[in-house]
Amino acid sequence: MSVVVGVIWAQTRDRVIGSEGTMPWHVPQDMAYFKQVTRGSPVVMGRRTWESLPEAFRPLPGRTNVVITADDDRAQQLSEQGAVTASSLEDAVERARPHAAETSTVWVMGGGAIYAEAINKGLARVAAVTQLDLSVDGDTYAPELDPAQWHLVSAAPEEGWQASESGVGYRFETYARR
C-alpha cells in the first residue's frame, strides 16, 4: 500500500495560520472539515502544536498522534500522554505510515516550520487548505504553494465564499503536487 503525505491548514488572505500559539479566528466549519479529513488517519505535528491543543483533546481522538520533539525528557512525557514521538519530520512520517492502513494518508497538521519542511523537502503530495476571507495579525505563516509545483484540484464552493457561523467567509481547496 502506498501512503500519501498531506498537509492541512487554514489560512487568511495573507497566509497567516497562527498568532501566539493560537488560531486568531473561530470558524466551526473548518474544525469540522479538519476532523472529517483527518479522521482515521495518523496526524503529525510539532510539540508546540500538540501543546496548543486543549488538554481534553490530546491526543486527537480517532487518529494516531505523532509529535516531533528533539527533547528526550519531553518525548517521555508526550508518550505518557498518548502521543507517538519522533525526532524529525521524516522519522514522524515513518512512524505514522503503519497507522495509515484505512486511509492511506498521513496528515501533517503543523506548525509553520513543519509545514514548510514538508513542502520544501517534497514529502507532501496533497494540501488541504481552508481559505479564510479574513485579514488578521499573526506570527506564523503557511508556506506558499508554488503554482509551478502545485495545482488546484478542487474548491468548495468553486466560486466565492461560504459564510461561517462566526461570519468569516471560507472555502475548502485541495491541491496536488505536479
C-alpha positions, 0 to 999 in steps of 0.5 A: 500500500502506498501512503500519501503525505498531506498537509492541512491548514487554514489560512487568511488572505495573507497566509497567516495560520497562527498568532501566539500559539493560537488560531486568531479566528473561530470558524466551526466549519473548518474544525469540522472539515479538519476532523472529517479529513483527518479522521482515521488517519495518523496526524503529525505535528510539532510539540508546540502544536500538540501543546496548543491543543486543549488538554481534553483533546490530546491526543486527537481522538480517532487518529494516531498522534505523532509529535516531533520533539528533539527533547528526550525528557519531553518525548517521555512525557508526550508518550505518557500522554498518548502521543507517538514521538519522533525526532524529525519530520521524516522519522514522524512520517515513518512512524505514522505510515503503519497507522495509515492502513484505512486511509492511506494518508498521513496528515501533517497538521503543523506548525509553520516550520513543519509545514514548510519542511514538508513542502520544501523537502517534497514529502507532501503530495496533497494540501488541504487548505481552508481559505479564510476571507479574513485579514488578521495579525499573526506570527506564523505563516503557511508556506506558499504553494508554488503554482509551478509545483502545485495545482488546484484540484478542487474548491468548495464552493468553486466560486466565492465564499461560504459564510461561517457561523462566526461570519468569516467567509471560507472555502475548502481547496485541495491541491496536488503536487505536479 
